[in-house]
Amino acid sequence: MEEKMGNDFAGKTTEPVDVEKRNESYNAYVENVTPKGNCALKCLKAFIVGGIICLIGQIILNVCKSMKVPDTDAALYTTIILVFISVLLTGLNIYPTITTFGGAGSLVPITGFANSVAAPAIEYKKEGKVFGIGCKIFTIAGPVILYGIFFSWCAGLIYWALKLIHVI
């Protein structure tokens, strides 16, 4: 049994700590507080929420097309409206509830990306416009943007190389 001396907040040595007992206690605590989930139910919820978001997008697209908006513009308007709705719901603290229920179903569409940009901006606004919003706005979405651009560049480079050797 391994024992070591514990330290209090002042850095003074206190009574010995049984490391194995502490680890067992911690593991039991983690087991108790970790939510148990049904994978099939989570998948169903994600499917429903993602499907509803896509349905809303399709309705917006159909309304735009019925108003004789060109197809490319209708797709653009649909994207803009979905992003706006997502940011609005994030600002009203409704989108986090949708995400809690629907999981990945609410995070995968463009609405999830808009939420990942708006949520840090709202959370860090109290720290100011520069050091709060400016520095933290892309904490979640930044890696998505970075790797999206990087892999697009890689795909373009591969395409260019294949064109050079006349494979494509």
Phi and psi in degrees as a GROMACS rama.xvg file:
@    title "Ramachandran Plot"
@    xaxis  label "Phi"
@    yaxis  label "Psi"
@TYPE xy
-91.0669  130.384  GLU-2
-124.631  146.155  GLU-3
-141.794  161.814  LYS-4
-81.3195  133.333  MET-5
-83.5907  164.368  GLY-6
-122.899  141.192  ASN-7
-90.6719  -175.946  ASP-8
-65.3839  -24.2893  PHE-9
-85.9299  -3.02877  ALA-10
88.5956  4.14055  GLY-11
-81.3253  144.604  LYS-12
-73.6491  136.102  THR-13
-116.283  -162.698  THR-14
-67.2638  158.524  GLU-15
-61.8566  149.098  PRO-16
-116.831  128.167  VAL-17
-81.419  107.293  ASP-18
-65.5059  -42.6213  VAL-19
-63.3414  -42.1481  GLU-20
-64.2728  -41.4154  LYS-21
-62.9298  -43.3253  ARG-22
-65.4273  -41.8847  ASN-23
-62.2613  -41.8867  GLU-24
-63.4222  -42.4728  SER-25
-65.4901  -44.4256  TYR-26
-62.0754  -38.0924  ASN-27
-64.9729  -41.1623  ALA-28
-62.0559  -46.6193  TYR-29
-60.9415  -42.1647  VAL-30
-60.358  -38.3297  GLU-31
-72.1778  -36.9574  ASN-32
-92.4303  -13.1393  VAL-33
-72.2804  124.556  THR-34
-68.2536  137.329  PRO-35
-89.9  134.242  LYS-36
-133.419  151.579  GLY-37
-97.0246  115.176  ASN-38
-60.4344  -43.55  CYS-39
-62.3148  -40.1865  ALA-40
-66.1743  -42.2391  LEU-41
-62.0822  -41.7222  LYS-42
-63.4813  -41.5089  CYS-43
-62.7894  -44.9201  LEU-44
-62.6204  -42.7933  LYS-45
-62.7685  -41.1821  ALA-46
-62.693  -43.1533  PHE-47
-65.897  -49.1917  ILE-48
-65.0303  -46.5791  VAL-49
-61.1503  -38.4325  GLY-50
-66.05  -38.9873  GLY-51
-65.0792  -42.1588  ILE-52
-62.3235  -43.18  ILE-53
-66.5444  -36.6867  CYS-54
-62.0709  -44.8486  LEU-55
-60.6916  -43.3385  ILE-56
-61.1132  -41.4418  GLY-57
-66.2583  -38.1483  GLN-58
-63.4399  -44.9932  ILE-59
-60.1223  -44.558  ILE-60
-61.5634  -44.4033  LEU-61
-65.1541  -38.4621  ASN-62
-64.09  -43.7759  VAL-63
-61.8425  -43.246  CYS-64
-66.6212  -34.6714  LYS-65
-69.2536  -20.9958  SER-66
-90.3222  15.4102  MET-67
64.2776  30.2404  LYS-68
-80.2239  133.407  VAL-69
-55.6945  150.702  PRO-70
-54.766  -45.7049  ASP-71
-65.487  -39.7507  THR-72
-68.8171  -37.4835  ASP-73
-62.8428  -41.0344  ALA-74
-64.7592  -39.972  ALA-75
-64.3399  -45.996  LEU-76
-62.6734  -38.6406  TYR-77
-60.8315  -46.1682  THR-78
-61.8524  -46.1503  THR-79
-62.1252  -43.292  ILE-80
-67.0048  -41.3371  ILE-81
-63.9473  -40.5378  LEU-82
-64.1677  -43.7914  VAL-83
-59.8482  -46.7152  PHE-84
-61.1459  -41.6115  ILE-85
-63.4094  -45.1499  SER-86
-65.9787  -40.7317  VAL-87
-61.8592  -46.2267  LEU-88
-66.6037  -31.8207  LEU-89
-66.8574  -44.7047  THR-90
-62.752  -31.7988  GLY-91
-87.9869  3.95328  LEU-92
62.4151  32.4267  ASN-93
-98.4653  -37.5743  ILE-94
-60.9155  -38.3201  TYR-95
-59.2985  -33.0192  PRO-96
-68.3055  -40.6082  THR-97
-62.6589  -41.9793  ILE-98
-65.8921  -38.9532  THR-99
-61.878  -40.0649  THR-100
-74.8561  -50.1585  PHE-101
-94.7915  -7.09566  GLY-102
55.3497  -129.162  GLY-103
-64.1593  -21.4972  ALA-104
-62.2964  -26.6048  GLY-105
-97.1751  -12.8393  SER-106
-97.3036  -24.4833  LEU-107
-75.5999  -44.175  VAL-108
-65.5313  173.537  PRO-109
-60.046  -23.6632  ILE-110
-64.5409  -34.3922  THR-111
-67.1572  -36.8769  GLY-112
-65.746  -43.1639  PHE-113
-62.3472  -39.7969  ALA-114
-63.0638  -38.869  ASN-115
-70.0105  -18.7315  SER-116
-89.9715  -41.1347  VAL-117
-73.5618  -37.992  ALA-118
-60.3048  -48.1235  ALA-119
-64.4736  -33.9908  PRO-120
-62.5074  -41.5766  ALA-121
-69.4484  -42.4795  ILE-122
-65.7418  -38.7007  GLU-123
-100.949  9.91791  TYR-124
-63.7015  -27.0383  LYS-125
-67.8239  -18.4577  LYS-126
-86.7195  -0.909637  GLU-127
108.118  167.02  GLY-128
-72.6564  -35.7397  LYS-129
-84.8895  -58.9057  VAL-130
-81.7561  -16.4528  PHE-131
-94.4919  -78.5657  GLY-132
-65.3956  -48.8535  ILE-133
-60.5627  -40.1661  GLY-134
-84.345  -27.9817  CYS-135
-107.768  -5.76606  LYS-136
-63.0271  -30.8721  ILE-137
-106  22.8333  PHE-138
-61.9521  -35.908  THR-139
-92.4308  -46.0334  ILE-140
-81.1973  -19.076  ALA-141
-54.2994  -50.8675  GLY-142
-61.0777  -35.1568  PRO-143
-63.0349  -45.1467  VAL-144
-64.6074  -47.6326  ILE-145
-57.7483  -54.3581  LEU-146
-71.8731  -29.6573  TYR-147
-62.6368  -45.9117  GLY-148
-66.7131  -43.9806  ILE-149
-60.7965  -47.7793  PHE-150
-72.2758  -27.9323  PHE-151
-65.4374  -40.9153  SER-152
-63.9523  -42.8307  TRP-153
-62.5501  -43.6423  CYS-154
-62.9573  -40.1819  ALA-155
-64.0874  -39.2818  GLY-156
-65.0143  -42.7631  LEU-157
-64.3498  -42.7328  ILE-158
-60.7867  -44.7466  TYR-159
-61.9811  -43.1326  TRP-160
-64.545  -40.8152  ALA-161
-67.2829  -33.7509  LEU-162
-66.8648  -38.1564  LYS-163
-62.479  -38.7875  LEU-164
-94.8998  14.4833  ILE-165
59.4058  35.4374  HIS-166
-83.1068  -33.0699  VAL-167
